[in-house]
Amino acid sequence: MEPIEKSEPHTEADYYALPDDIRVELIDGEFYDMAAPSQLHQEMLGRLASIIMDHIDKNKGKCKVIMAPFDVKLEESRDNIVQPDISVICDREKLDGKRCNGAPDWVIEIASPGSVNLDYVKKLKLYQRAGVREYWIIDPEDESILVYGFESKINRFAAFGFKDTVPSGIIKDLSIDFAAVMERIGI
């Protein structure tokens, strides 16, 4: 995903002035075009969100699970508006009916060939700086799940594959069996 060029940085006002049919993310003053996701991306997104929502509901949790497209304004002081594939927000005060104002507790991005640099580099730094507690990058191309935990002074990192069960550091007693997810999708 290459940035959309402009001679000066884009702002939140520029973002909200765009037509509704244009999907971009605003990161550090640059617009990044969001290509239409693949079928696999969408099926993974739906299954993962469902697993997380069902677990939260079953355990009477307070967190909300919201799928893209949904605006997240990560920091009040900066014009960064992203649309994570999955946002888990445990502080409902951050939700105003239109967007999340502040960092979600847990963000999941499903990488596509065009979003690799954005997901693995720019968003990793952005989410860490903004206060996201846990960030997962799921890469269907190499069947990997990278888990970054930013809650303490010592960041956690773990790498998993699509045959593994991956524990959430945010939602108590939640682990996602990726082999079962992929079997349900039919891959």
C-alpha positions as CSV (number, residue, x, y, z in Angstrom):
1,M,0.0,0.0,0.0
2,E,1.6,3.2,-1.1
3,P,0.7,6.6,0.4
4,I,-1.5,8.9,-1.6
5,E,0.7,11.9,-2.3
6,K,0.0,15.5,-1.2
7,S,2.5,18.4,-0.8
8,E,1.6,18.9,2.9
9,P,0.4,16.5,5.5
10,H,-3.2,15.3,5.4
11,T,-5.4,16.1,8.4
12,E,-8.4,14.6,10.1
13,A,-10.5,17.2,8.3
14,D,-9.2,15.9,5.0
15,Y,-10.0,12.4,6.0
16,Y,-13.6,13.2,6.8
17,A,-14.0,15.3,3.7
18,L,-13.4,12.2,1.4
19,P,-16.4,10.6,-0.3
20,D,-17.9,7.7,1.5
21,D,-16.9,5.2,-1.2
22,I,-13.1,5.9,-0.7
23,R,-11.5,3.8,1.9
24,V,-8.2,5.0,3.2
25,E,-6.3,5.2,6.5
26,L,-4.6,8.3,7.7
27,I,-1.2,7.6,9.3
28,D,1.2,10.4,10.2
29,G,-0.3,12.8,7.7
30,E,-0.4,10.4,4.8
31,F,-3.4,8.6,3.2
32,Y,-3.0,4.9,2.5
33,D,-5.4,3.4,0.1
34,M,-7.2,0.2,1.3
35,A,-7.7,-2.3,-1.5
36,A,-10.7,-4.6,-1.4
37,P,-9.9,-7.7,0.7
38,S,-9.8,-11.2,-0.6
39,Q,-12.4,-13.9,0.2
40,L,-9.9,-15.7,2.5
41,H,-9.2,-12.4,4.4
42,Q,-13.0,-11.8,4.9
43,E,-13.7,-15.4,6.0
44,M,-10.8,-15.3,8.5
45,L,-12.0,-11.9,9.8
46,G,-15.6,-13.2,10.3
47,R,-14.5,-16.4,12.0
48,L,-12.0,-14.7,14.3
49,A,-14.4,-11.9,15.3
50,S,-17.1,-14.5,16.0
51,I,-14.8,-16.6,18.2
52,I,-13.7,-13.6,20.2
53,M,-17.3,-12.2,20.6
54,D,-18.7,-15.6,21.6
55,H,-16.0,-16.0,24.3
56,I,-16.6,-12.5,25.6
57,D,-20.4,-13.0,25.6
58,K,-20.2,-16.4,27.2
59,N,-18.0,-15.0,30.0
60,K,-20.1,-11.8,30.4
61,G,-17.1,-9.7,29.5
62,K,-17.4,-6.0,28.9
63,C,-15.2,-5.7,25.8
64,K,-16.6,-4.9,22.4
65,V,-15.4,-6.5,19.2
66,I,-15.7,-4.3,16.1
67,M,-14.7,-5.3,12.6
68,A,-13.5,-3.0,9.7
69,P,-14.5,-0.8,8.3
70,F,-14.7,1.2,11.6
71,D,-12.6,4.3,12.3
72,V,-10.2,4.4,15.2
73,K,-8.6,7.7,16.1
74,L,-5.6,6.4,18.0
75,E,-4.3,9.6,19.6
76,E,-6.0,12.9,20.3
77,S,-3.0,14.9,19.6
78,R,-2.3,13.4,16.1
79,D,-4.2,13.0,12.9
80,N,-4.0,9.2,12.7
81,I,-7.2,7.3,11.8
82,V,-7.0,3.6,11.0
83,Q,-9.5,0.9,10.3
84,P,-8.0,-2.3,12.0
85,D,-9.5,-5.6,10.7
86,I,-10.6,-6.3,14.3
87,S,-10.6,-3.9,17.3
88,V,-11.2,-5.2,20.8
89,I,-12.2,-2.2,23.0
90,C,-12.6,-2.8,26.7
91,D,-13.1,0.8,27.7
92,R,-16.5,1.6,26.3
93,E,-16.1,5.3,27.0
94,K,-13.8,5.4,24.0
95,L,-16.8,4.6,21.7
96,D,-18.9,7.5,20.6
97,G,-21.2,5.7,18.1
98,K,-19.1,6.7,15.1
99,R,-15.6,5.7,16.0
100,C,-13.2,4.6,18.7
101,N,-11.4,7.6,20.3
102,G,-8.1,6.2,21.7
103,A,-6.2,3.0,21.3
104,P,-8.2,-0.3,21.3
105,D,-6.9,-2.9,23.8
106,W,-6.3,-5.5,21.1
107,V,-5.9,-5.0,17.4
108,I,-5.8,-7.8,14.8
109,E,-4.7,-7.1,11.2
110,I,-4.9,-9.7,8.5
111,A,-2.0,-8.9,6.1
112,S,-2.4,-8.9,2.4
113,P,0.4,-8.7,-0.2
114,G,-0.2,-5.0,-0.6
115,S,-0.2,-4.2,3.1
116,V,2.9,-5.9,4.4
117,N,5.0,-2.8,5.0
118,L,2.0,-1.0,6.5
119,D,1.1,-3.8,8.9
120,Y,4.5,-5.0,9.9
121,V,6.3,-1.7,10.2
122,K,4.2,1.5,10.2
123,K,1.2,0.1,12.2
124,L,3.4,-1.9,14.5
125,K,5.1,1.4,15.6
126,L,1.9,3.4,15.6
127,Y,0.0,0.9,17.7
128,Q,2.8,0.6,20.2
129,R,3.1,4.4,20.5
130,A,-0.6,4.9,20.8
131,G,-1.1,2.4,23.7
132,V,-2.6,-0.7,22.0
133,R,-2.0,-3.5,24.6
134,E,-1.7,-6.4,22.1
135,Y,-1.3,-6.5,18.3
136,W,-1.6,-9.6,16.1
137,I,-0.5,-9.7,12.5
138,I,-2.0,-12.7,10.7
139,D,-0.3,-13.5,7.4
140,P,-2.2,-16.0,5.2
141,E,0.7,-16.0,2.7
142,D,3.2,-17.6,5.1
143,E,0.6,-19.0,7.5
144,S,1.9,-17.1,10.5
145,I,0.6,-15.2,13.4
146,L,2.9,-12.6,15.1
147,V,1.8,-11.5,18.6
148,Y,3.1,-8.3,20.1
149,G,2.4,-7.4,23.7
150,F,3.0,-3.8,24.7
151,E,1.6,-3.7,28.2
152,S,4.9,-3.7,30.2
153,K,8.2,-2.0,29.9
154,I,9.5,-5.3,28.3
155,N,7.5,-5.9,25.1
156,R,6.4,-9.5,24.5
157,F,6.7,-11.1,21.1
158,A,5.7,-14.6,20.0
159,A,5.4,-16.3,16.6
160,F,2.8,-19.0,15.7
161,G,1.7,-20.9,12.7
162,F,-1.7,-21.9,11.4
163,K,-1.5,-25.3,13.1
164,D,-1.1,-23.6,16.5
165,T,-3.4,-22.5,19.3
166,V,-2.7,-18.8,20.1
167,P,-3.6,-17.4,23.5
168,S,-4.9,-13.9,24.0
169,G,-3.1,-11.7,26.5
170,I,-6.1,-9.5,26.7
171,I,-9.1,-11.7,27.1
172,K,-8.9,-14.1,30.0
173,D,-8.9,-17.8,29.1
174,L,-9.3,-17.2,25.3
175,S,-7.1,-19.2,22.9
176,I,-7.7,-19.4,19.2
177,D,-7.1,-22.8,17.5
178,F,-6.0,-21.7,14.1
179,A,-6.0,-25.2,12.7
180,A,-9.8,-25.4,13.5
181,V,-10.3,-21.9,12.0
182,M,-8.7,-22.9,8.8
183,E,-10.5,-26.2,8.7
184,R,-13.8,-24.4,9.0
185,I,-12.8,-22.0,6.2
186,G,-11.9,-25.1,4.1
187,I,-8.2,-24.6,3.6
